[in-house]
Amino acid sequence: MYPLRRNRRLRTNAAIRHLVRETIITPSDFLVPLFVVEGKGVKQEITSMPAYYRLSLDYLEKEVKELWEMGLCAVLLFVKVPDNLKDNEGTEALNKDGLMQRAIKTIKNVCPEMLVMTDVALDPYSSFGHDGIVEDGKILNDETSEVLAEMSVSHALAGADFVAPSDMMDGRILTIREALEDEGYIDTGIMSYSAKYASAFYGPFRDALDSAPGFGDKKTYQMDAANRFEAIKETEMDIDEGADIVMVKPGLCYLDIVREIKNEVDVPVAVYQVSGEYAMLKAAAEKGWLDHDAVMMEQLLAIKRAGANIIASYFAKDAVKLMG
């Protein structure tokens, strides 16, 4: 029978394709990760993340102004801590004049309306490179959670809008939430890395912060890549403990998890398109094997189509420039 409906009518030209498009990327979708280092006049390219940089506070000011002018209104802060300040308890993380605390204040001074989220984990501060306190080769859960709560209060005091625990300790969201409430920071949000997998895609990030584990791996606290239902359980527990936003990390290999969680929860879902995903595309594009911009936008659309309300991505600026 001659078709009464031809689906190709809605693909005839760019205008109709744009008109009926189901998924649209905008600058408001992005959370921009930023790496901060000590010093002045430092804009240091990360070897394994071409065209991405570690920034000293003066360059951080410039970067934040540029992001805001581009319509990018949220950042996620990470700090590279000098080796001489690292220990097993994350002491430097609680320093009210520490690099993270100064970075928060720097951004709020130059761009008060910029939404500032902060990484909460011990690995940048740890002499062992792990996300928690180490004892006899094991990562201590409850003791670590107490330090993470203190970190979160310190970040809130400095002006952070959200804290983002990336450690995967059990129960840490409740511990953090109670600490923030007790100190009067009732409006400080928590974006929990609820489904963070023990992934091989984190390598370039660990280069950026010099935070690779000094022994073993992180599989006793980050999730097994083979597990799906566990991600839903972890996420629902974090919401019950007080998380305002939940995150799936990494991105592309875990879009089934994103959709599962999106179908189950009623809070915003964030996805972290991680350093390995960024580095792979940069390397393939440099070789001429892939069209960088086309693949980048296809990846971002896939993440949002899967259910992401927020995309943490090193491609944020590149993508927004294309939207022009």
C-alpha positions in Angstrom: 0.0 0.0 0.0 1.3 3.4 -0.9 2.3 5.0 2.4 0.0 7.7 3.8 2.7 8.7 6.2 6.2 9.3 5.1 8.5 10.0 8.0 11.0 11.6 5.7 8.7 14.6 5.3 10.0 15.7 8.7 13.6 15.4 7.5 13.3 17.2 4.2 15.4 20.3 5.1 17.3 21.9 8.0 14.3 24.1 8.9 11.9 21.3 9.5 14.5 19.2 11.2 15.2 22.0 13.7 11.5 22.6 14.2 10.7 19.1 15.3 13.9 18.3 17.1 13.3 16.5 20.4 16.6 17.2 22.2 18.3 20.6 22.2 21.6 21.6 23.8 21.8 25.1 25.4 24.5 26.9 27.4 22.3 26.4 30.5 22.9 22.6 30.3 26.6 22.8 31.1 28.6 22.6 34.3 32.2 23.6 33.5 35.0 21.8 35.4 37.9 24.0 36.3 41.4 23.0 37.6 43.0 25.5 39.9 46.7 25.7 41.0 48.8 27.8 43.2 50.9 30.6 41.7 50.4 33.7 39.6 50.2 33.9 35.8 49.8 30.2 35.4 47.9 28.8 32.5 49.3 25.3 32.1 48.0 23.0 29.4 47.3 19.5 30.6 49.3 17.1 28.4 46.6 14.4 28.2 43.8 16.9 27.8 44.8 19.2 24.9 43.4 22.7 25.1 42.4 22.3 28.7 44.4 24.1 31.5 45.3 24.4 35.1 44.7 28.0 36.1 46.1 30.1 38.9 43.7 32.4 40.6 44.4 35.4 38.4 43.7 33.4 35.3 40.6 31.8 37.0 39.2 35.3 37.2 39.6 35.8 33.5 38.2 32.4 32.7 35.1 32.9 34.8 34.3 36.3 33.2 34.6 34.7 29.8 32.4 31.8 30.7 29.7 34.1 32.1 29.8 36.2 28.9 29.3 33.1 26.9 26.2 32.2 28.9 27.9 29.4 30.9 26.6 30.0 34.5 27.9 27.1 36.6 31.4 25.8 37.4 32.8 22.8 39.2 36.1 23.4 41.0 39.0 21.1 41.5 42.4 22.0 43.1 45.9 20.6 42.5 47.5 20.5 45.9 51.3 20.7 46.4 52.8 17.4 47.6 54.1 19.1 50.8 50.6 19.8 51.9 49.3 16.3 51.4 48.8 13.8 54.3 46.5 10.9 55.2 43.9 12.9 56.9 43.3 15.6 54.3 44.3 18.3 56.8 44.8 21.0 54.0 41.3 20.5 52.8 40.1 22.1 56.0 42.4 25.2 55.8 40.1 28.2 55.6 42.8 29.9 53.5 43.4 26.8 51.3 43.4 26.9 47.6 39.8 25.7 47.2 38.5 28.3 49.7 40.4 31.1 47.9 39.2 29.9 44.5 35.6 30.0 45.7 36.1 33.6 47.0 37.9 34.6 43.8 34.9 33.6 41.7 32.3 35.1 43.9 34.2 38.4 44.0 34.5 38.6 40.2 31.2 37.1 39.3 28.8 36.8 42.2 26.0 35.2 40.2 28.2 32.4 38.9 27.0 29.1 40.5 30.0 27.5 42.2 30.1 23.8 42.9 33.1 22.3 44.7 34.7 18.9 44.6 34.5 17.2 48.0 36.9 14.2 48.3 40.3 13.6 49.9 42.2 12.3 46.9 43.7 15.7 45.9 44.8 16.2 49.5 45.9 12.6 50.2 49.4 11.3 50.4 48.0 8.0 49.2 45.9 9.4 46.3 42.7 7.8 47.7 39.4 9.4 48.4 39.5 8.5 52.0 41.6 8.0 55.1 43.8 4.9 54.8 44.5 2.4 57.6 46.3 -0.9 57.0 45.7 -0.6 53.3 41.9 -0.1 53.7 39.9 3.0 53.1 38.0 4.0 56.3 34.4 4.9 55.6 32.9 6.7 58.6 36.1 8.6 59.6 36.4 9.8 56.0 32.7 11.0 56.0 33.4 13.1 59.0 36.2 14.9 57.3 34.1 15.3 54.1 31.5 17.0 56.2 34.0 19.4 57.6 35.3 20.1 54.1 31.7 20.8 52.9 31.1 23.3 55.8 34.5 25.0 54.9 33.4 25.4 51.3 30.0 26.7 52.3 31.7 29.3 54.6 33.8 30.4 51.6 30.7 30.9 49.5 30.1 27.7 47.6 26.6 27.3 46.3 26.8 23.5 46.1 29.2 20.9 47.4 29.8 17.8 45.2 31.0 14.7 47.1 32.8 12.5 44.6 34.2 9.9 47.1 31.5 7.2 47.2 31.7 6.6 50.9 28.5 5.0 52.4 26.3 7.5 54.3 28.4 10.5 53.6 25.5 12.5 52.1 23.6 12.4 55.4 26.7 13.3 57.4 27.3 16.3 55.1 23.7 17.4 55.1 23.5 17.3 58.9 26.8 19.2 59.2 25.6 21.9 56.8 22.3 22.2 58.7 24.0 22.3 62.1 26.1 25.2 60.9 23.2 27.1 59.4 24.0 26.5 55.7 20.5 25.3 55.0 20.6 26.7 51.4 23.8 25.0 50.4 23.0 22.3 48.0 24.5 18.8 47.5 25.2 17.3 44.1 26.1 13.8 44.9 28.2 11.6 42.7 25.7 8.8 43.3 26.6 6.4 40.6 30.3 6.8 40.2 31.9 3.8 38.6 35.5 2.5 39.0 36.3 3.5 35.4 39.4 3.4 33.3 38.3 6.7 31.7 39.7 8.9 34.6 43.4 8.8 33.7 43.8 12.3 32.2 41.9 13.8 35.2 44.3 12.1 37.6 47.2 13.6 35.5 45.6 17.0 35.8 45.5 16.9 39.6 48.4 14.4 40.3 45.8 12.4 42.2 46.3 8.8 41.0 46.1 6.2 43.8 49.5 5.4 45.3 48.5 1.8 45.8 45.8 -0.6 44.5 42.7 0.9 42.9 39.4 2.4 43.9 37.2 -0.6 43.4 36.4 -1.0 47.1 34.4 2.2 47.0 33.6 3.2 43.4 31.0 1.0 41.6 31.6 -2.1 39.6 31.1 -1.3 35.9 29.1 -4.5 35.5 26.3 -3.3 37.8 23.1 -1.6 36.9 20.5 -2.0 39.7 23.1 -1.0 42.3 23.2 2.4 40.7 19.5 2.9 41.4 19.9 1.8 45.0 22.9 4.1 45.5 21.0 7.0 44.0 17.8 6.5 45.9 19.8 6.3 49.2 21.6 9.6 48.5 18.3 11.3 47.8 16.9 10.0 51.0 19.9 11.3 52.8 19.5 14.8 51.4 21.1 15.0 47.9 19.5 17.8 45.8 21.1 16.6 42.5 22.5 13.2 41.6 25.2 12.3 39.2 26.2 9.5 36.9 29.9 9.2 36.1 31.3 8.5 33.4 29.0 9.5 30.6 28.9 7.7 27.3 29.4 4.2 28.5 26.8 4.6 31.1 23.9 6.1 29.3 21.7 3.1 30.2 22.3 4.0 33.8 21.4 7.6 33.2 18.0 6.6 31.7 17.3 4.0 34.5 17.9 6.7 37.1 16.0 9.4 35.3 13.0 7.1 35.1 13.2 6.4 38.9 13.9 9.7 40.6 12.4 13.2 40.8 15.5 15.3 41.3 17.8 16.7 38.6 20.3 14.2 37.1 23.8 15.3 36.2 26.2 13.4 33.9 30.0 13.9 33.9 31.5 13.5 30.5 34.9 12.6 31.8 38.5 13.3 30.9 39.1 10.1 29.0 36.1 10.8 26.8 37.5 14.2 26.1 41.0 12.9 25.4 39.9 10.2 23.0 38.0 12.6 20.8 40.8 15.1 20.8 43.3 12.4 19.8 41.1 11.0 17.1 40.4 14.4 15.7 44.1 15.3 15.7 44.7 12.2 13.6 42.0 13.2 11.2 40.0 10.1 12.0 36.9 11.9 13.3 35.2 15.2 12.7 35.8 16.8 16.1 32.8 19.2 16.3 30.3 16.8 14.8 31.2 14.0 17.1 31.3 16.3 20.1 27.8 17.5 19.5 26.5 14.0 18.8 28.0 12.9 22.1 26.4 15.8 24.0 23.0 15.2 22.4 23.2 11.5 23.4 23.9 12.4 27.0 21.0 14.8 27.2 18.7 12.5 25.2 19.4 9.8 27.8 18.0 12.1 30.5 20.7 14.4 31.8 19.5 17.7 33.1 23.1 18.9 33.7 26.2 17.9 31.7 29.6 18.4 33.3 31.9 18.6 30.3 35.3 19.8 29.2 33.7 20.5 25.8 31.3 23.2 27.2 33.1 26.2 25.7 33.7 24.5 22.4 30.0 23.5 22.2 28.7 26.9 23.1 30.9 28.6 20.5 29.3 26.3 17.9 25.9 27.3 19.0 27.0 30.9 18.3 
